[in-house]
Amino acid sequence: MKIVVIGPAWPLRGGLASFDQRLCRAFLEDGHDCSIYSFSLQYPRFLFPGTTQYSSDPPPAGIEIHSVINSVSPLNWVIVGNRLKKASPDLIVVRYWLPFMGPALGTILRRVRKNGKTKIIAITDNVLPHEKRPGDPLFTRYFLKSCDGFVTMSEGVMDDLRKFEKTKPAKRVIHPLYDNFGEMVSKAKARQYLHTTHHLPIGDSDQIILFFGFIRKYKGLDILLRAMAEPRLKNSGIRLLIAGEFYGDRAEYLDLIRQLKIEDQLILKTDFIPDSKVKYYLCAADAVIQPYRHATQSGVTPLAYHFEKPMVVSGAGSFAEQVIHEKTGLVTEAAPAALAEAIRRFYELGEPYFIPHLREEKKKFSWKTLVNTILGLSHDIQK
């Protein structure tokens, strides 16, 4: 089949871009002709909370990427839509993660549909956003009406989808492993790298837990900071490595750290982590902590599975579906005392206890499964 993936890709950075590139490669490995249509302008600068939208990594080898979509130019949407309509792919797989993208993507897809051939399947990361804004339902409906079918990666998103779209075919699949960040390295090597290259104060025998990824309110880092101040962790010697860029008020977190007097318990690397460096942070940790207030699914979970790192997670979103309590990690409340107790319980059980369970469970997180789900769904769609 001739397949086009529409969504962020290099030189844009972040989990969506990594996912789209890995999905494109999975289609190529399955024998299809696949390329990506990405953004020339993803977010206007004033709407982007980070330092830069662009990656410092080299382009992914062997993947054709067209950076042509301008998210705020209606004329561009028509031009790109007409271009894809003329190219007439058999299948378009489009990412939907934010209602802001609804007008652009919905308009492009409406132009494509006029060729009477191309089937359109959306991977809906979110139907309702984490941070709600006026116009979200309108933009979401506009986008969903332009699609023929849907794939979700959690039951929560499927439920949200069915509030808007009750009849079109949809399937749920587990978020595949992020296996495109390199192979595991030993904990000692990872810590040595972070110590010598980034001057992070991490010793070979330190007890290190990791909060990884963009820092946003819904991810509950403030809850985790309060957990670190709980008596059972305060004097335990356990340290928290925070690796990720602030996507909100940095001062709010730094003030909280000072108020709680937990500076000595933290290691801060609050910059964007390039794809090529991700493995060192995951491999340096004993466990990954995800104290989210609410969630759909998280790309950090399949990343932790890939690097065989146990997880301590809240029961938000799909975490309770993906993390098997006291086997691949621990599921708890998004509350400081409960989180502190779960972290203490993790060290009581010990990291080696979780490894066999992680190795067995990660077999389910396959890109081939996602590809087969998308292709199977496309066969159910009549044109």
ABEGO torsion letter per residue (X at the ends): XBBBBBEBBOABBEAAAAAAAAAAAAAAAAGBBBBBBBBABABBAAABABABABBABBBBBGBBBBBABBAABAAAAAAAAAAAAAAGBABBBBBBABAAAAAAAAAAAAAAAAAGABBBBBBBABABBABBBBGAAAAAAAAAAABABBBBABAAAAAAAAAABAABBBBBBBBBBBAAAEBBBBAAAAAAAAAAAAGBBBBAABBBBBBBEBBBAAAGAAAAAAAAABAAAAAAGBBBBBBEBBBEBAAAAAAAAAAAGAAAABBBBBBBBBAAAAAAAAAABABBBBABABBBBBAAAAAAAAAGBBBBBBABEAAAAABBBGAAEBBBBBBAAAAAAAAAAAAAAEAAAAAAAAAAAAAABBAAAAAAAAAAAAAABBX
